[in-house]
Amino acid sequence: MRRPFIAGNWKMNLDRVSGLALVQALVERAGNRTDLELAVCPPFVYLEAMAAALAGSQIGLGAQNMSSEAKGAFTGEVSAAMLKDVGCRYVILGHSERRQLFHETDSDVNKKLLAALAAGLIPIVCVGEVLAQRQAGQTLNVIRAQFEG
């Protein structure tokens, strides 16, 4: 049976001091539990600091997004190799905010998924409908299309 997985996506919240305090509290509370798989996904700028704070704990580190490109002239983007280099084990892909606000398509998410897997990252792939789609009874079709895409 698969262990329950709980990941906290910080989005664009917390500063370094608050993030470190949160991670310290989580590490203390989690102890040596092996019945849960736990991860935190802070903003990119705090990944390295949180990796150090998580060292030796049961809590994994994840990123909130990544580029499908391995390297190149992509200002502001972060590659899978960069995430691995700072200690990430997980990466969130296809979050609803990325799909809605940044117009990421199912194809975009698929490219990122393949890049994450090739790099040895564990992808956390988000699927889901918006409220209007739910109210129109389109939930299953939307999720199926995202999954197949």
C-alpha positions in Angstrom: 0.0 0.0 0.0 1.3 3.5 -0.9 2.0 5.8 2.0 -0.1 9.0 2.1 1.7 12.0 0.6 1.4 15.5 2.0 3.1 18.4 0.4 2.9 22.1 1.3 3.0 24.5 -1.5 4.1 27.9 -0.1 3.2 29.7 -3.3 4.6 33.3 -2.9 4.3 33.4 0.9 6.7 33.5 3.8 10.2 35.1 4.0 13.4 33.2 4.8 13.1 33.6 8.6 9.4 32.5 8.6 10.1 29.6 6.2 13.0 28.4 8.4 10.8 28.5 11.5 8.1 26.6 9.7 10.5 23.9 8.5 12.1 23.6 11.9 8.6 23.0 13.5 7.7 20.5 10.8 11.0 18.6 11.2 10.3 18.4 15.0 6.7 17.3 14.6 7.5 14.8 11.9 10.3 13.2 13.8 11.2 9.8 12.3 7.7 9.0 11.0 7.7 6.6 8.1 4.0 6.2 7.6 3.7 9.5 5.7 5.7 10.9 2.8 6.1 14.6 3.5 7.4 17.5 1.4 7.6 21.3 1.4 7.7 23.4 -1.8 9.0 26.9 -1.1 9.7 29.6 -3.6 12.8 29.1 -5.7 14.9 31.7 -3.8 14.5 29.7 -0.6 15.2 26.2 -1.9 18.8 26.0 -0.8 18.2 27.4 2.7 15.3 25.0 3.2 17.3 22.1 1.9 19.9 22.7 4.6 17.2 23.0 7.3 15.7 19.7 6.1 18.9 17.8 6.0 18.7 14.5 7.8 14.9 14.7 8.2 12.1 12.7 6.7 10.7 15.7 4.9 11.6 16.1 1.2 12.1 19.3 -0.7 10.1 20.2 -3.8 10.0 23.1 -6.3 6.9 24.9 -7.4 7.6 24.7 -11.1 10.4 24.1 -13.6 11.2 24.6 -17.3 10.9 21.8 -19.8 14.3 23.0 -21.2 17.5 21.5 -19.9 19.5 24.8 -20.4 19.8 27.8 -22.6 18.8 31.4 -22.9 15.5 31.2 -20.9 15.8 34.1 -18.5 14.0 33.5 -15.2 13.5 29.8 -15.8 14.8 27.0 -13.7 15.9 23.6 -15.0 15.4 20.1 -13.6 19.2 19.8 -13.1 19.3 23.1 -11.1 16.5 21.8 -8.9 18.3 18.5 -8.3 21.5 20.4 -7.6 20.0 22.3 -4.7 18.4 19.2 -3.2 14.9 18.9 -4.7 13.3 15.6 -4.9 9.9 16.8 -6.1 8.5 19.3 -8.5 4.9 20.7 -8.8 3.8 20.7 -12.4 0.6 22.0 -14.0 -0.8 23.8 -11.0 -4.1 25.5 -11.8 -2.6 28.9 -11.3 0.1 28.1 -13.9 -2.6 26.9 -16.3 -4.9 29.9 -15.8 -2.6 32.8 -15.2 0.4 31.8 -17.4 -1.6 29.8 -20.0 0.3 26.6 -19.6 -1.2 23.9 -21.8 -1.5 20.2 -21.3 1.3 19.9 -23.8 3.5 22.3 -21.8 2.9 20.3 -18.7 3.7 17.0 -20.5 7.0 18.4 -21.7 7.9 19.4 -18.1 6.8 16.0 -16.8 9.1 14.2 -19.2 12.0 16.5 -18.3 11.4 16.0 -14.6 11.2 12.2 -15.0 14.4 12.2 -17.1 16.2 14.1 -14.4 15.0 11.8 -11.6 12.6 14.2 -10.0 9.3 13.0 -8.7 6.6 15.1 -10.4 3.5 16.3 -8.5 1.2 16.8 -11.5 -1.9 18.9 -10.8 -5.2 18.3 -12.6 -8.5 19.9 -12.0 -11.3 22.0 -13.3 -12.3 25.6 -12.7 -15.6 26.4 -10.9 -17.5 27.1 -14.1 -16.5 23.7 -15.5 -17.5 22.0 -12.3 -20.9 23.7 -12.3 -21.4 22.7 -16.0 -20.8 19.0 -15.1 -17.5 18.9 -17.1 -15.2 17.8 -14.3 -14.4 14.3 -15.6 -13.9 15.4 -19.2 -11.6 18.2 -18.1 -9.5 15.9 -15.9 -9.4 13.2 -18.6 -8.2 15.7 -21.2 -5.5 17.0 -18.8 -4.4 13.5 -18.0 -4.3 12.3 -21.6 -2.6 15.6 -22.7 
